Amino acid sequence: MDFQQAEHDIQHLLVEKKKRNCLQRVVDYLYVTFDVYSWVGIYLLQGEVLVLHSWRGQQATEHTEIPLGEGVCGAAAASGKTEIVDDVKADDRYLACFLSTQSEIVVPIWKHGKVVGEIDIDADQRNAFTSQDAMFLEKVADMLSTHI
C-alpha cells in the first residue's frame, strides 16, 4: 500500500464525529491495509497512565493500562518522540504482549503542545518499520489529534 494513498483514505475515515468509532476505524484500516502490522492500538493518556482505547490484532493485550515512562509505549509518551524498536527481544523496555511480536513502533499523538495519546503497532518480523512508516504514522497521529 502506498503511504500517500493510505493518508488520503484515513482523512476520509475521520469524517466520523464520534471519537470511539473514529479511532477504531483508523485502527481497523491500518491493521487490514498493512500486512506487516500484526497488532494496532491507540492508547489515550489519562493523567499519568496510557489507557488502551481502540485496538485490532490477533488477540487482546493484557497491557490495557501503561504508566507514563514504563515500557516502550510509556517511554514514547514521556519523551514525546516516536520509538522504533527493530528487535523487541533486545530492548529491556519492551512489555511482552505476544510471543510472535518481533518489532514495534510507537508514535505519540500531540494536541495543544502536549502528548494526549499514541499509536502502538507490533509486527511479527524484525526490522519491520522504516523512517517512512514513522513519517506516515506521525501524519496519522496529527490527523487523529483533532478527534481526541
N, C-alpha and C positions, 0 to 999 in steps of 0.2 A: 504494500500500500504506500502510496505517495503521501508524505507528511503534509504537503500543501493541500492536497485533496481532503485529507483527514481533518485538517484545521477548518476547512470550509464546511465539512459535514458537521463538525461539532458546533460551529456557530449556529447552524440550523437547529440542532438539538436543544440549544439553550433558549429557545423561544418559550419553553415551558416555564410558567411562573412559580410553581410550587417547588421549593428547594429540594425536598427529598426526591421527587420524580426527576428533576433536572440532573442532580448529581448521579443518580442511579443510571439514567440514560447515558451519560458520558462514560461511566464505568463499564456498562454493558458494551457500548460501542468500542472502547479501547480493547476490551477483552476479546471480542469477536473479530475485530479488524486486524489486530497484530498477533500473528500466530505465536511469536516468541513470548508474549505476555501471558504467563500461566496463572497469575493472580493479580487483580487490580483492586485497589481500595482507596477510599478517600476518608481521611481522619479529619475531624474538626477539633480545634483547641477549645477546651472548656476549662478556664482557669489555668492550672499548671499540668493538665492532663489531655493527651490526644485521645479522642473517643472515635471509634470506628463508626462511620455514618452510612456508607454505601460500599458494597463490595461485590465482586464476581470472581469465581475461580472454582477449582476442583472441589474445594471444601472450605468450611468456615475456619477462621483462625481463632486460637484461644486468646490472642493478644488484641482484645477489643478496647482496652484502655492502656495507654503507654504514658508514663510520666515524662514530662519535658526533660530532655537530656539523657534519657535511657534508650539504649539500642540505637540503630541507625536512624529510625524514624524520629526518636526524641532528639538525637543529635542534629538532624536537619532542621527540625523546628526551632531548636535553641539557637543555632547559628544563622538560620535564615538562608542557608546555601544548599543547593542541590547536591545530593550524595549519590555517587555511583560506586557500587561495590561489585567488582568483577568476579570475586570468589568469596562467597559468604562464609565459607568454612575457614578462611584465612583472616577474617575480621572478627575480633573479640566482641565488638559491639552488637553483632547480629543476634537478634532474638529469634531462635529457630521456630518456624511455624510448620514447615513441611519438609520432609526428608528430601524431596525432589528438587527443592529450590537450590540453585547454584549461584545466581547473581540477583542484584536488587538495585532499583533506582528510587530515590525519594526526592520529591520536588515540593518545596514549600509553596503555599498559597498565601499571597500578601494582599492585605486590604488596609487602606489608610495608614501605610507605613509600618504595619506590624503583621507578623505571621498569624493567620487565623486557622490554618489547616495545612493539609498536604496530600499529595498523590503518592501512593506507595505501590510499586509494581515489582513483582517477582518474575524470574524466568528460570526454566529448568535446564539452562545451559550456562556455562561460564562465559564471561565477557560478552553478554548479550546486549548491553546498552552502549551506545556511542554518544558522542557530543551532539549528534543530530537528534537522537532521542531526547536528550536533555533540553535542547533548544525548543523542540516541538512541545514537550510536556510543560516547559515553562510558559509557553504561549497558552496552552490549555489551562494551566493554573491561573494565569492572568484573566482569561475569559470566565473561569469559574468564580473568581473573586467578586464579580458583580452579582452573583446569585447566593452568596453566603452572608 
